[in-house]
């Protein structure tokens, strides 16, 4: 209705976090999101760059750092000396992969500033280029130049998706939408029929570039759920058409280099375990290894003891699949294990059940070790996909943690959803602000805070204790010493300092963390305000210690000032 749409438009994460007294899950805990923001270039890569003083000659340079379509470069020969470092824009600068000059009969010539350091150019180049990694040619030339690799997965691009419900066969899918790497996929041949659409993050281990199935010995077959919609001849015709158009709809293989590597498993058919059904991740139940395909994949079936069961819930797993646990894992972690449908009584006992089934439990060695080093804590907020309706991304609260698993309560979904069990490495969870950054509608809570005045962090020197929920914890309970040497008057009182959340963040600061900063700090005691501003900025960096190094004073100050010790997280 109209009222709810107003609330959706007005929802504000900053106000919501302050109103609920909650904190956002740290941006660094969402590794798949960090990976999606990389531009394909990495520090240490080398390229050939036009020399500024002589545009007809080129020299080898190394990437020092990257920021969007900007690269910070240093000509080889300067060593650790950064005085000649320079920024350049991939779209406009004369940049090429290693070997381009030789192929195009261009001159490689040492720049004037380091001529005396390199007496033998040929010997120097041989040495620095031995084993060097060149910047990717496809990101420096042609249509892909300067583009974020993620943007290359455009609507209309084709990929191959393994059928994870009952077999290892793959089928072609077309990208309908790309939201920050989260892809809406439609099986090839279904045209406008969206009933079978799926949402997957581009790094999902079951999603591949076209040609993957043939390379790995799997057949291309439409899933059983859609196979009857067309004749076999139609499906073959569709496949033929896809192969003819492969070049224009393909996605660069470089995009998949950061996909999780699937390890070798040691499961055997008939083994019992505990599992969460990924299609309904609300409870943990007994399950069975129904089939072992090879040393990478096996098929899990959720146990169901009913004689009249309509159809079993089964899905393909690999060694690192989320939601599979050893027998007794629930008991050891104080969690409820839901008995299989048709099990007599509610008091489930694994020993009796294994005896009754004549089965053995999958040994602990079959399962990868779980980590609790992830940064999530109870009551933290994040954004999460609704497993019942994957179109929806909702506000989520961490209600419980066990090892590397979160229990999430979703808010604002069209239909109420039980608590979801997700892995901390799930690609269906995102940091606060992800939807807004990517222009996607976040389902707000039903009682969204609307038209509320912005909160500002105020530093008040006349009070003994400073407190404001939007200010960094370090400022919250900081006591003011009455003997403070800084005089509080017009000269030493700092005005309000604002943060521009939409600024160009440069190479060091994390855009996601900048978005989490308060609107402003101050007015107040100059030392306290500036210290707070710098602390917030340092900790908004990809590597806080690196920014701290940039700011630190290594020698005696030439001016009379006030020194403060700052620490990075």
C-alpha positions as CSV (number, residue, x, y, z in Angstrom):
1,X,0.0,0.0,0.0
2,X,1.0,3.7,-0.3
3,X,1.9,3.9,3.4
4,X,4.4,1.1,3.3
5,X,6.0,2.4,0.1
6,X,6.7,5.7,1.9
7,X,8.3,3.7,4.7
8,X,10.4,1.8,2.2
9,X,11.6,5.0,0.7
10,X,12.4,6.6,4.0
11,X,14.2,3.8,5.7
12,X,17.6,4.9,6.9
13,X,20.2,2.4,8.3
14,X,22.0,5.0,10.5
15,X,18.8,6.0,12.2
16,X,17.6,2.4,12.5
17,X,20.9,1.3,14.2
18,X,20.7,4.2,16.6
19,X,17.1,3.6,17.4
20,X,17.7,-0.1,18.1
21,X,21.0,0.4,19.8
22,X,22.5,-2.3,17.5
23,X,25.7,-2.4,15.5
24,X,26.4,-3.3,11.9
25,X,28.3,-6.5,11.2
26,X,31.8,-5.5,10.1
27,X,32.2,-5.0,6.4
28,X,35.3,-7.2,6.3
29,X,33.3,-10.2,7.4
30,X,31.7,-10.4,3.9
31,X,34.6,-11.7,1.9
32,X,32.6,-12.3,-1.3
33,X,31.6,-8.7,-1.3
34,X,35.2,-7.5,-0.9
35,X,36.2,-9.8,-3.8
36,X,33.4,-8.4,-6.0
37,X,34.8,-4.9,-5.5
38,X,38.2,-5.7,-6.9
39,X,39.0,-4.2,-10.3
40,X,41.1,-7.1,-11.7
41,X,44.4,-5.2,-11.1
42,X,46.5,-6.0,-8.1
43,X,49.6,-4.5,-6.4
44,X,52.7,-6.0,-7.9
45,X,51.4,-6.4,-11.4
46,X,53.5,-4.9,-14.1
47,X,52.6,-3.0,-17.3
48,X,54.2,-0.8,-20.0
49,X,53.5,2.9,-19.6
50,X,54.2,5.9,-21.8
51,X,57.0,8.0,-20.3
52,X,55.6,11.5,-19.5
53,X,58.6,13.4,-20.7
54,X,58.7,11.5,-24.0
55,X,55.4,10.2,-25.2
56,X,57.0,8.1,-27.9
57,X,58.8,5.9,-25.5
58,X,57.6,3.5,-22.8
59,X,58.9,2.0,-19.6
60,X,57.9,-0.8,-17.2
61,X,55.9,0.2,-14.2
62,X,54.6,-1.7,-11.2
63,X,51.1,-1.2,-9.7
64,X,51.5,0.1,-6.1
65,X,47.8,0.3,-5.3
66,X,44.4,0.5,-7.1
67,X,41.2,2.5,-6.6
68,X,38.4,1.9,-9.0
69,X,39.6,2.8,-12.5
70,X,42.7,4.6,-11.0
71,X,46.1,3.0,-10.6
72,X,49.0,4.2,-8.6
73,X,52.2,3.3,-10.5
74,X,55.9,3.4,-10.0
75,X,58.5,3.1,-12.8
76,X,60.7,0.1,-12.2
77,X,64.1,1.3,-11.1
78,X,62.9,3.7,-8.3
79,X,63.0,0.8,-5.8
80,X,61.3,1.9,-2.6
81,X,61.5,5.5,-3.5
82,X,57.9,6.7,-3.9
83,X,58.6,10.3,-4.8
84,X,57.9,9.7,-8.4
85,X,54.8,7.6,-7.9
86,X,51.9,8.8,-10.1
87,X,48.2,8.1,-10.6
88,X,46.7,7.3,-13.9
89,X,43.2,6.6,-15.2
90,X,42.9,3.2,-17.0
91,X,40.5,4.8,-19.5
92,X,42.7,7.6,-20.6
93,X,46.3,6.7,-19.9
94,X,48.6,5.0,-22.4
95,X,48.9,1.6,-20.6
96,X,49.7,-1.8,-22.0
97,X,50.5,-5.3,-20.9
98,X,54.1,-6.6,-20.7
99,X,55.3,-7.5,-24.2
100,X,53.1,-4.9,-26.0
101,X,56.1,-2.7,-27.0
102,X,58.0,-5.6,-28.6
103,X,54.9,-6.8,-30.5
104,X,54.1,-3.2,-31.8
105,X,57.7,-2.1,-32.4
106,X,57.6,0.6,-29.7
107,X,60.6,1.8,-27.8
108,X,61.2,0.9,-24.2
109,X,63.5,3.6,-22.7
110,X,64.6,4.3,-19.1
111,X,63.0,7.6,-17.8
112,X,65.4,10.5,-17.2
113,X,65.0,10.4,-13.4
114,X,66.5,6.9,-13.0
115,X,68.9,6.8,-16.0
116,X,72.0,6.8,-13.8
117,X,70.6,3.8,-11.7
118,X,70.2,1.5,-14.8
119,X,73.4,1.3,-16.8
120,X,72.4,-1.8,-18.6
121,X,68.7,-1.6,-19.7
122,X,68.5,-5.1,-21.3
123,X,70.0,-6.8,-18.2
124,X,67.7,-4.8,-15.9
125,X,64.5,-5.7,-17.8
126,X,65.5,-9.3,-17.9
127,X,65.9,-9.3,-14.2
128,X,62.7,-7.4,-13.2
129,X,60.5,-9.2,-15.7
130,X,61.6,-12.7,-14.7
131,X,58.5,-14.4,-13.2
132,X,56.6,-11.1,-13.2
133,X,52.8,-10.9,-13.4
134,X,51.6,-8.7,-16.2
135,X,48.4,-6.7,-15.8
136,X,45.6,-8.5,-17.7
137,X,45.5,-7.5,-21.4
138,X,41.7,-7.7,-21.6
139,X,41.4,-5.0,-18.9
140,X,43.7,-2.7,-20.7
141,X,42.5,-3.0,-24.3
142,X,39.2,-3.2,-26.2
143,X,35.7,-3.1,-24.8
144,X,36.7,-4.2,-21.3
145,X,39.2,-1.4,-20.8
146,X,38.6,0.4,-17.5
147,X,35.5,-1.6,-16.6
148,X,35.0,-3.2,-13.3
149,X,35.2,-6.9,-14.1
150,X,31.9,-7.5,-12.4
151,X,30.2,-5.2,-14.9
152,X,31.2,-7.6,-17.7
153,X,28.5,-10.0,-16.5
154,X,25.8,-7.9,-18.3
155,X,22.2,-8.9,-18.9
156,X,22.2,-11.3,-21.8
157,X,25.5,-12.9,-20.8
158,X,25.4,-16.7,-20.6
159,X,26.8,-19.1,-18.0
160,X,26.5,-22.8,-17.1
161,X,24.7,-23.8,-13.9
162,X,25.0,-27.3,-12.4
163,X,21.8,-28.8,-11.3
164,X,22.3,-29.2,-7.6
165,X,19.0,-30.9,-6.8
166,X,19.5,-34.3,-8.2
167,X,22.4,-34.6,-10.7
168,X,25.6,-33.1,-11.8
169,X,24.4,-32.2,-15.3
170,X,24.6,-28.5,-16.2
171,X,22.5,-26.3,-18.4
172,X,22.9,-22.8,-19.9
173,X,21.5,-19.9,-18.0
174,X,21.1,-16.3,-19.1
175,X,21.8,-13.3,-16.9
176,X,18.6,-11.3,-16.5
177,X,19.9,-8.9,-13.9
178,X,23.3,-8.3,-12.1
179,X,23.0,-6.6,-8.7
180,X,26.5,-6.1,-7.3
181,X,27.5,-9.6,-8.4
182,X,24.2,-11.2,-7.3
183,X,22.8,-12.6,-10.5
184,X,19.2,-13.3,-11.5
185,X,19.5,-16.3,-13.8
186,X,17.0,-17.8,-16.3
187,X,17.4,-21.2,-17.9
188,X,18.1,-21.0,-21.6
189,X,14.9,-21.8,-23.6
190,X,12.4,-20.4,-21.1
191,X,12.3,-16.9,-22.7
192,X,9.9,-14.9,-20.5
193,X,8.9,-17.7,-18.2
194,X,10.4,-16.5,-14.8
195,X,8.9,-19.2,-12.6
196,X,12.2,-21.1,-12.5
197,X,14.5,-18.1,-12.2
198,X,17.3,-18.4,-9.6
199,X,19.4,-15.8,-7.8
200,X,23.1,-16.7,-7.2
201,X,26.2,-14.8,-6.4
202,X,28.6,-14.9,-9.3
203,X,31.3,-16.7,-7.2
204,X,28.9,-19.6,-6.4
205,X,30.8,-22.9,-6.8
206,X,28.0,-24.4,-9.0
207,X,28.1,-21.5,-11.5
208,X,30.6,-21.6,-14.4
209,X,31.6,-20.0,-17.7
210,X,30.2,-21.6,-20.8
211,X,32.3,-24.6,-21.8
212,X,32.9,-25.8,-18.3
213,X,30.7,-28.9,-18.5
214,X,32.5,-30.1,-21.7
215,X,35.9,-29.5,-20.2
216,X,35.1,-31.4,-17.0
217,X,33.2,-34.3,-18.6
218,X,29.6,-33.4,-17.6
219,X,26.7,-33.4,-20.0
220,X,24.6,-30.3,-20.9
221,X,21.0,-31.2,-20.1
222,X,18.1,-29.1,-18.9
223,X,17.0,-29.9,-15.3
224,X,14.2,-32.4,-14.8
225,X,11.9,-29.6,-13.5
226,X,11.9,-27.9,-17.0
227,X,12.7,-30.7,-19.3
228,X,9.1,-31.6,-20.2
229,X,8.4,-28.0,-21.3
230,X,10.0,-28.6,-24.6
231,X,10.8,-31.5,-26.9
232,X,14.3,-33.1,-27.0
233,X,14.7,-31.6,-30.5
234,X,13.9,-28.1,-29.2
235,X,16.5,-28.4,-26.5
236,X,19.1,-29.5,-28.9
237,X,18.2,-26.6,-31.2
238,X,18.6,-24.2,-28.3
239,X,22.0,-25.7,-27.5
240,X,23.1,-25.3,-31.1
241,X,22.1,-21.7,-31.1
242,X,23.9,-21.0,-27.8
243,X,27.1,-22.5,-29.3
244,X,26.8,-20.3,-32.4
245,X,26.4,-17.1,-30.2
246,X,29.0,-18.2,-27.6
247,X,31.6,-15.5,-28.4
248,X,29.2,-12.5,-28.1
249,X,27.5,-13.7,-24.9
250,X,30.5,-15.2,-23.1
251,X,31.9,-13.9,-19.8
252,X,35.7,-13.5,-19.3
253,X,37.2,-16.5,-17.5
254,X,39.2,-14.2,-15.2
255,X,36.0,-13.4,-13.3
256,X,36.0,-16.9,-11.9
257,X,39.6,-17.0,-10.6
258,X,38.5,-16.1,-7.0
259,X,35.8,-18.9,-6.8
260,X,36.2,-21.3,-3.9
261,X,38.3,-24.3,-4.9
262,X,36.4,-27.6,-4.3
263,X,38.5,-30.1,-2.4
264,X,38.4,-33.9,-2.3
265,X,35.9,-35.4,0.0
266,X,35.9,-38.8,1.8
267,X,32.2,-39.6,2.1
268,X,30.7,-43.0,1.2
269,X,27.2,-44.0,0.2
270,X,24.9,-44.7,3.1
271,X,26.7,-42.6,5.7
272,X,24.5,-40.6,8.1
273,X,25.0,-37.0,9.1
274,X,23.1,-33.9,10.3
275,X,22.2,-31.3,7.6
276,X,20.3,-28.1,6.9
277,X,18.2,-28.2,3.7
278,X,19.4,-25.2,1.7
279,X,15.9,-24.6,0.3
280,X,14.4,-24.5,3.8
281,X,17.3,-23.6,6.2
282,X,15.4,-23.4,9.4
283,X,16.1,-26.7,11.2
284,X,18.9,-29.3,11.4
285,X,17.8,-32.8,10.7
286,X,19.2,-36.3,10.0
287,X,20.3,-36.9,6.4
288,X,22.0,-39.6,4.3
289,X,24.7,-39.7,1.7
290,X,22.5,-41.1,-1.1
291,X,25.1,-41.2,-3.9
292,X,28.8,-40.5,-4.5
293,X,29.4,-39.1,-7.9
294,X,33.2,-38.7,-7.8
295,X,35.9,-37.4,-5.4
296,X,34.4,-33.9,-5.6
297,X,30.6,-34.3,-5.4
298,X,28.1,-36.4,-3.5
299,X,24.3,-36.4,-3.1
300,X,22.6,-35.7,0.2
301,X,19.0,-36.7,1.0
302,X,17.1,-35.4,4.0
303,X,15.7,-38.4,5.9
304,X,12.0,-39.0,5.6
305,X,10.4,-42.1,7.2
306,X,6.9,-41.6,5.9
307,X,5.6,-44.3,3.6
308,X,3.6,-41.9,1.5
309,X,6.3,-39.2,1.2
310,X,5.6,-37.1,-1.9
311,X,9.2,-36.5,-2.9
312,X,12.5,-36.4,-1.1
313,X,14.6,-33.3,-0.5
314,X,18.0,-34.0,-2.0
315,X,20.9,-31.8,-3.2
316,X,24.4,-32.1,-4.4
317,X,27.2,-31.3,-2.0
318,X,31.0,-30.9,-2.0
319,X,33.6,-30.9,0.8
320,X,33.0,-27.3,1.8
321,X,29.2,-27.2,1.3
322,X,27.5,-25.3,4.1
323,X,25.0,-26.9,6.4
324,X,26.4,-30.4,6.8
325,X,27.6,-31.6,10.2
326,X,28.8,-34.8,11.9
327,X,26.3,-36.9,13.9
328,X,25.8,-35.4,17.4
329,X,26.9,-31.9,16.4
330,X,23.6,-30.4,17.5
331,X,23.7,-32.2,20.8
332,X,27.3,-31.0,21.5
333,X,26.3,-27.4,20.7
334,X,23.1,-27.4,22.7
335,X,20.9,-27.2,19.6
336,X,17.6,-29.0,18.8
337,X,17.8,-31.7,16.1
338,X,14.5,-32.1,14.3
339,X,13.6,-35.8,13.9
340,X,12.9,-37.0,10.4
341,X,9.2,-36.8,9.3
342,X,7.5,-40.1,10.4
343,X,9.9,-40.7,13.3
344,X,8.0,-42.1,16.3
345,X,8.1,-39.6,19.1
346,X,10.1,-36.4,19.6
347,X,13.1,-37.7,21.6
348,X,15.5,-38.5,18.8
349,X,18.4,-40.7,19.7
350,X,21.2,-41.1,17.2
351,X,22.5,-44.5,18.5
352,X,19.1,-46.0,18.3
353,X,18.4,-44.5,14.9
354,X,21.7,-45.7,13.4
355,X,21.0,-49.2,14.7
356,X,17.5,-49.1,13.3
357,X,18.7,-48.0,9.9
358,X,21.7,-50.3,9.9
359,X,23.9,-47.4,8.9
360,X,27.1,-45.8,10.1
361,X,27.8,-42.1,11.0
362,X,30.1,-40.2,8.7
363,X,33.3,-39.8,10.7
364,X,34.5,-36.4,11.9
365,X,37.4,-36.5,9.5
366,X,34.9,-36.1,6.5
367,X,34.1,-32.6,7.7
368,X,36.2,-29.5,7.4
369,X,37.1,-27.8,10.6
370,X,34.7,-24.9,11.5
371,X,36.0,-21.5,12.5
372,X,34.7,-19.0,14.9
373,X,37.1,-16.2,13.7
374,X,34.7,-14.2,11.6
375,X,33.8,-10.9,13.3
376,X,30.0,-11.6,13.7
377,X,28.4,-11.2,17.1
378,X,24.9,-11.6,18.6
379,X,22.5,-8.7,17.8
380,X,24.6,-7.4,14.9
381,X,22.6,-6.3,11.9
382,X,23.2,-7.1,8.2
383,X,21.2,-7.6,5.0
384,X,20.2,-11.2,4.0
385,X,18.4,-13.0,1.2
386,X,15.0,-14.5,2.2
387,X,15.4,-18.2,1.4
388,X,11.7,-18.6,0.8
389,X,11.6,-15.7,-1.7
390,X,15.1,-15.0,-3.0
391,X,13.9,-11.8,-4.7
392,X,13.7,-10.3,-1.2
393,X,16.7,-8.9,0.6
394,X,15.8,-8.2,4.2
395,X,17.2,-6.6,7.3
396,X,18.6,-9.4,9.5
397,X,19.7,-9.7,13.1
398,X,22.2,-12.3,14.4
399,X,20.3,-14.1,17.2
400,X,22.7,-16.9,17.8
401,X,26.2,-18.1,16.7
402,X,27.7,-21.6,16.8
403,X,31.2,-22.1,15.3
404,X,30.9,-20.7,11.8
405,X,27.1,-20.6,11.6
406,X,24.7,-17.7,12.2
407,X,21.0,-17.8,13.2
408,X,19.3,-14.9,11.5
409,X,15.9,-13.3,12.2
410,X,14.7,-11.6,9.1
411,X,12.6,-8.4,9.4
412,X,10.1,-7.0,6.9
413,X,9.6,-10.1,4.7
414,X,6.2,-10.2,2.9
415,X,5.5,-13.4,4.8
416,X,6.9,-14.2,8.2
417,X,10.0,-16.5,8.0
418,X,11.5,-18.6,10.8
419,X,15.0,-18.0,12.0
420,X,17.4,-19.0,9.2
421,X,20.7,-20.9,9.6
422,X,23.5,-19.7,7.4
423,X,27.2,-20.1,7.2
424,X,29.4,-17.0,7.9
425,X,30.7,-17.6,4.4
426,X,27.3,-17.6,2.8
427,X,27.0,-15.5,-0.4
428,X,23.4,-14.7,0.5
429,X,24.4,-12.3,3.3
430,X,25.6,-8.7,2.8
431,X,26.9,-5.8,4.9
432,X,24.6,-2.9,5.9
433,X,24.1,-0.5,3.0
434,X,24.8,-3.1,0.3
435,X,21.3,-2.8,-1.2
436,X,21.5,1.0,-1.3
437,X,24.9,0.9,-2.9
438,X,23.7,-1.4,-5.6
439,X,20.3,0.2,-6.2
440,X,18.3,-2.7,-4.9
441,X,15.2,-2.5,-2.7
442,X,15.9,-3.6,0.9
443,X,12.8,-4.8,2.7
444,X,12.5,-2.4,5.6
445,X,11.1,-3.4,9.0
446,X,7.4,-3.1,9.3
447,X,7.7,-0.2,11.6
448,X,10.4,1.7,9.8
449,X,11.5,5.0,11.3
450,X,10.5,7.8,8.9
451,X,11.2,11.5,8.7
452,X,13.4,11.4,11.7
453,X,15.9,14.2,12.2
454,X,19.5,13.2,11.5
455,X,21.5,12.4,14.6
456,X,24.8,14.2,15.0
457,X,27.7,13.2,17.2
458,X,28.3,16.2,19.6
459,X,31.4,16.6,21.7
460,X,30.6,18.7,24.7
461,X,33.7,19.7,26.7
462,X,31.8,21.1,29.6
463,X,30.4,17.7,30.5
464,X,32.3,15.2,32.6
465,X,31.3,12.2,30.4
466,X,30.8,12.3,26.6
467,X,28.2,10.1,25.2
468,X,26.5,9.7,21.9
469,X,25.6,6.4,20.3
470,X,26.7,7.5,16.8
471,X,30.2,8.3,18.0
472,X,33.0,5.8,18.0
473,X,33.2,3.8,21.3
474,X,36.5,5.5,22.1
475,X,34.7,8.8,22.5
476,X,31.6,7.5,24.3
477,X,33.0,7.2,27.8
478,X,36.0,9.4,27.5
479,X,36.5,11.5,30.7
480,X,37.5,15.1,30.4
481,X,40.3,16.0,32.8
482,X,39.7,19.4,34.4
483,X,43.4,20.1,34.2
484,X,43.4,19.6,30.4
485,X,46.0,21.9,29.0
486,X,43.8,22.8,26.0
487,X,41.9,26.0,26.8
488,X,38.2,25.7,25.8
489,X,37.5,29.1,24.2
490,X,36.6,30.3,20.8
491,X,40.2,29.8,19.6
492,X,40.5,26.2,20.7
493,X,36.9,25.1,20.2
494,X,36.5,22.9,17.1
495,X,33.4,23.4,14.9
496,X,31.4,20.6,13.5
497,X,33.4,18.4,11.1
498,X,31.2,16.6,8.5
499,X,31.9,13.3,6.8
500,X,31.1,13.1,3.1
501,X,29.7,9.6,2.8
502,X,29.6,9.8,-1.0
503,X,33.1,11.1,-1.6
504,X,35.7,9.5,-3.8
505,X,37.3,7.3,-1.2
506,X,40.8,7.0,-2.6
507,X,43.1,4.0,-2.5
508,X,43.2,3.5,1.3
509,X,39.7,3.9,2.7
510,X,36.9,1.3,2.4
511,X,33.8,2.8,0.9
512,X,31.6,0.5,3.0
513,X,33.2,1.6,6.2
514,X,32.9,5.3,5.2
515,X,29.2,4.7,4.8
516,X,29.1,3.5,8.5
517,X,30.6,6.8,9.9
518,X,28.4,9.3,11.7
519,X,27.2,12.3,9.8
520,X,29.5,14.6,11.7
521,X,31.6,15.0,14.8
522,X,31.7,18.1,17.0
523,X,31.5,20.8,18.0
524,X,33.7,20.6,21.0
525,X,37.2,20.4,22.5
526,X,39.6,20.6,19.5
527,X,41.9,17.8,20.6
528,X,39.0,15.4,21.3
529,X,37.1,16.2,18.0
530,X,40.2,15.9,15.8
531,X,41.3,12.8,17.6
532,X,37.9,11.2,17.1
533,X,37.8,12.2,13.4
534,X,41.2,10.7,12.7
535,X,40.5,7.6,14.7
536,X,37.3,7.0,12.7
537,X,39.1,7.6,9.4
538,X,42.0,5.3,10.3
539,X,39.6,2.5,11.2
540,X,37.7,3.0,8.0
541,X,40.7,2.0,6.0
542,X,41.3,-1.4,4.3
543,X,44.5,-1.6,6.3
544,X,44.3,0.8,9.3
545,X,47.9,0.4,10.2
546,X,48.9,1.6,6.7
547,X,46.9,4.9,7.1
548,X,48.3,5.3,10.6
549,X,51.8,5.1,9.1
550,X,50.9,7.9,6.6
551,X,49.8,10.1,9.4
552,X,52.4,9.5,12.1
553,X,55.0,12.1,12.8
554,X,58.5,10.5,12.5
555,X,60.5,13.6,13.5
556,X,60.3,16.5,15.9
557,X,57.6,18.9,14.9
558,X,58.8,22.3,13.6
559,X,55.7,24.0,15.1
560,X,54.4,24.2,18.6
561,X,51.4,21.8,18.6
562,X,49.6,19.2,20.7
563,X,50.7,15.6,20.3
564,X,48.3,12.7,20.6
565,X,48.8,8.9,20.4
566,X,46.5,7.2,18.0
567,X,46.0,3.4,17.5
568,X,44.7,1.4,14.7
569,X,42.3,-1.5,15.3
